[in-house]
Amino acid sequence: MRAIQGSMSRRLVDYKQLKAMGIPWSREHIYRLEAKNAFPRRLYLSPQRIAWFEDEILEFLDTKAAERHSREYPTHD
């Protein structure tokens, strides 16, 4: 799926593709995260079809990876 924004082409991903990208959450959990602005917002293509912009999902994953490096984890001795 592709969407056009000006002259730039943006790829759309559906729920199955989110799973393939490593997003493990249920549809309901993703919806809750979107409502809290903690996950990229969905795009309604039709009443029964939704998608997300792939670049926004990749940016979200990059941010999560960066957070991993900034967290302090307890050490187990």
ABEGO torsion letter per residue (X at the ends): XBBBBEABBBBBBBAAAAAAAGBABBAAAAAAAAAAGABBBBBBABAABBBBBAAAAAAAAAAAAAAAAABBBBBBX
